[in-house]
Amino acid sequence: MYAVDGRTRGPLPGRALLKLYERGVAPAQTLVWAPGADGWQPIHAAPGLAARATLCRAQFYVSDKGGQEGPFPLGQLRARFDDGRVDGLTQVFVAGGAAWAALGEVEGLRDLVAPEPEVEESNAAASSDQVYEPEAIPVEELAKPSEEKKKFRGDDGKTYAFEDGDWVEKEGDADASDDDGAADGAAAAPAPAPAAPK
């Protein structure tokens, strides 16, 4: 889960949160929380996200036989990786860093520029981090919902159901999940996150 200005959102996978952070949708003061965490932490200090979150907003230089190029943001480095102009052995310098290093040796960087791994159908259905939040998560980043989470009531008060591989609005559906996120007759949701600091 993440919070901005005391308002919580999510949960969503760390990779999706990092994309929002990179694009500026999740601002620099974003706080994150995960089950088992001691409390809310700044995204740039959260275990498992800190190194990658710092890189999301960094400027990069690359060096190869053609010379040195840069600075440019992560998105441009990712585009160079996608079209083959850089790879894991390309020397990169992260602005503010100490030295040049191979892209594959910079902690967290390879994960940020490499294509997203394919998710097996069985793993996608078993994930508990799948929540639809219309204003925060682009449709193409959504995975299929778990079997017990086929519908929910959004913050806007509307009911949404997952049908034919997409979320659709359902009017007057009394079977929708309650505010606590548990569908009628479904197992109770995990313990909620603590209140976000203001």
C-alpha positions as CSV (number, residue, x, y, z in Angstrom):
1,M,0.0,0.0,0.0
2,Y,1.1,3.6,-0.4
3,A,0.0,6.9,1.0
4,V,0.2,10.5,-0.2
5,D,-1.0,13.4,1.9
6,G,-2.6,10.9,4.4
7,R,-4.7,9.1,1.8
8,T,-4.0,5.4,1.3
9,R,-4.1,3.6,-2.0
10,G,-3.5,0.1,-3.1
11,P,-2.3,-2.5,-2.5
12,L,-0.4,-3.0,-5.7
13,P,2.8,-4.8,-6.7
14,G,6.1,-3.0,-6.0
15,R,6.9,-2.8,-9.8
16,A,3.6,-1.0,-10.5
17,L,4.3,1.4,-7.6
18,L,7.7,2.1,-9.0
19,K,6.3,3.0,-12.4
20,L,3.9,5.4,-10.7
21,Y,6.8,6.9,-8.8
22,E,9.0,7.2,-11.9
23,R,6.2,9.0,-13.8
24,G,5.6,11.4,-10.9
25,V,2.1,10.1,-10.2
26,A,3.3,9.0,-6.8
27,P,5.3,12.0,-5.5
28,A,8.7,12.1,-3.7
29,Q,7.0,12.1,-0.3
30,T,5.2,8.9,-1.0
31,L,5.0,6.5,2.0
32,V,4.7,2.7,1.7
33,W,3.5,-0.1,3.9
34,A,3.5,-3.8,3.5
35,P,2.2,-6.6,5.7
36,G,4.8,-7.4,8.3
37,A,6.3,-3.9,8.2
38,D,6.9,-1.9,11.4
39,G,5.0,1.0,9.9
40,W,4.8,3.5,7.1
41,Q,8.2,4.4,5.5
42,P,9.3,6.8,2.7
43,I,9.5,4.9,-0.6
44,H,13.2,5.7,-0.9
45,A,13.9,4.0,2.4
46,A,11.6,1.0,2.2
47,P,13.2,-2.5,2.2
48,G,13.0,-4.0,-1.3
49,L,12.1,-0.7,-2.9
50,A,14.7,1.8,-1.8
51,A,17.5,1.2,-4.3
52,R,15.0,1.0,-7.3
53,A,13.0,4.0,-6.1
54,T,16.2,6.1,-6.0
55,L,17.0,5.1,-9.6
56,C,13.5,5.9,-10.8
57,R,14.2,9.6,-10.5
58,A,18.0,9.6,-11.3
59,Q,19.8,10.8,-14.4
60,F,22.0,8.4,-16.3
61,Y,25.1,8.6,-18.5
62,V,26.2,5.7,-20.8
63,S,29.7,5.1,-22.3
64,D,30.6,2.8,-25.2
65,K,32.8,2.8,-28.2
66,G,30.9,5.8,-29.6
67,G,31.7,7.9,-26.5
68,Q,29.7,9.2,-23.6
69,E,26.1,10.2,-23.8
70,G,23.7,11.7,-21.2
71,P,22.3,12.7,-18.9
72,F,18.9,11.2,-19.5
73,P,16.1,9.8,-17.3
74,L,15.3,6.2,-16.7
75,G,12.7,6.0,-19.4
76,Q,15.3,6.9,-22.1
77,L,17.7,4.3,-20.6
78,R,14.9,1.8,-20.8
79,A,14.3,2.6,-24.4
80,R,18.0,2.2,-25.2
81,F,17.9,-1.2,-23.5
82,D,14.7,-2.2,-25.4
83,D,16.2,-1.4,-28.8
84,G,19.6,-3.0,-28.0
85,R,21.8,0.2,-27.8
86,V,22.7,-0.8,-24.2
87,D,22.8,-4.1,-22.4
88,G,23.9,-5.5,-19.0
89,L,27.6,-4.9,-19.9
90,T,27.2,-1.3,-21.0
91,Q,29.0,1.1,-18.6
92,V,26.6,3.5,-16.9
93,F,27.1,6.4,-14.4
94,V,24.2,7.3,-12.1
95,A,24.3,11.1,-11.5
96,G,25.4,11.6,-7.9
97,G,27.1,8.1,-7.8
98,A,30.7,7.3,-7.1
99,A,31.9,5.5,-10.3
100,W,31.0,4.0,-13.6
101,A,29.7,0.4,-13.5
102,A,28.2,-2.2,-15.9
103,L,24.4,-1.7,-16.0
104,G,23.9,-5.2,-14.7
105,E,26.0,-4.5,-11.6
106,V,24.1,-1.4,-10.5
107,E,21.8,-2.6,-7.7
108,G,18.2,-2.6,-8.9
109,L,18.9,-1.0,-12.3
110,R,18.7,-4.2,-14.4
111,D,15.2,-4.9,-12.9
112,L,14.0,-1.5,-13.9
113,V,15.1,-1.5,-17.5
114,A,14.4,-5.2,-18.3
115,P,11.0,-6.1,-19.7
116,E,8.5,-7.3,-17.1
117,P,8.6,-11.0,-16.6
118,E,5.7,-13.0,-18.0
119,V,3.3,-14.1,-15.2
120,E,2.0,-17.6,-15.4
121,E,-1.8,-17.8,-15.4
122,S,-1.8,-19.8,-12.1
123,N,0.4,-17.3,-10.4
124,A,-1.7,-14.3,-11.6
125,A,-4.8,-15.8,-10.2
126,A,-3.1,-16.6,-6.8
127,S,-1.7,-13.2,-6.2
128,S,-3.2,-11.2,-3.3
129,D,-1.8,-7.9,-4.5
130,Q,-4.4,-7.3,-7.2
131,V,-6.7,-4.3,-6.7
132,Y,-8.2,-2.1,-9.3
133,E,-7.9,1.6,-8.6
134,P,-9.1,3.6,-11.6
135,E,-7.2,6.8,-11.0
136,A,-3.9,5.2,-10.2
137,I,-3.3,1.9,-12.2
138,P,-3.5,1.8,-16.0
139,V,-5.7,-1.0,-17.3
140,E,-2.8,-2.7,-19.1
141,E,-1.0,-3.2,-15.8
142,L,-3.8,-5.1,-14.1
143,A,-3.5,-8.9,-13.7
144,K,-6.5,-11.2,-13.5
145,P,-8.2,-11.1,-10.1
146,S,-8.1,-14.0,-7.7
147,E,-11.1,-16.3,-7.7
148,E,-12.6,-14.8,-4.5
149,K,-12.1,-11.2,-5.7
150,K,-14.3,-11.1,-8.8
151,K,-16.0,-7.8,-7.8
152,F,-15.6,-4.9,-5.5
153,R,-17.1,-1.5,-4.6
154,G,-14.7,1.3,-5.6
155,D,-14.0,4.6,-3.7
156,D,-16.5,6.2,-6.1
157,G,-19.3,4.0,-4.7
158,K,-19.7,2.1,-7.9
159,T,-19.6,-1.7,-8.2
160,Y,-17.1,-3.2,-10.6
161,A,-16.9,-6.9,-11.7
162,F,-14.2,-8.7,-13.7
163,E,-15.7,-10.2,-16.9
164,D,-14.1,-11.4,-20.1
165,G,-10.6,-10.2,-19.0
166,D,-11.6,-6.7,-18.0
167,W,-13.2,-4.7,-15.2
168,V,-16.7,-3.5,-16.0
169,E,-19.1,-1.3,-14.0
170,K,-22.1,-3.1,-12.6
171,E,-25.2,-1.1,-11.5
172,G,-27.2,-2.0,-8.4
173,D,-25.3,-5.2,-7.7
174,A,-26.0,-5.9,-4.1
175,D,-23.6,-8.9,-4.1
176,A,-20.6,-6.5,-4.3
177,S,-17.9,-6.5,-1.7
178,D,-18.2,-4.4,1.4
179,D,-15.9,-1.5,2.3
180,D,-13.5,-4.0,4.0
181,G,-12.9,-5.6,0.6
182,A,-14.4,-9.0,1.4
183,A,-17.0,-10.3,-1.0
184,D,-20.2,-11.7,0.5
185,G,-19.4,-15.3,1.5
186,A,-15.7,-15.0,0.7
187,A,-12.8,-15.3,3.2
188,A,-12.1,-12.3,5.3
189,A,-9.5,-9.9,3.9
190,P,-6.0,-9.7,5.6
191,A,-5.6,-7.2,8.4
192,P,-5.8,-3.6,7.1
193,A,-2.8,-1.3,6.9
194,P,-2.3,1.1,9.8
195,A,-3.6,4.6,9.3
196,A,-1.3,6.7,7.1
197,P,0.5,9.5,8.8
198,K,-0.6,13.0,7.9
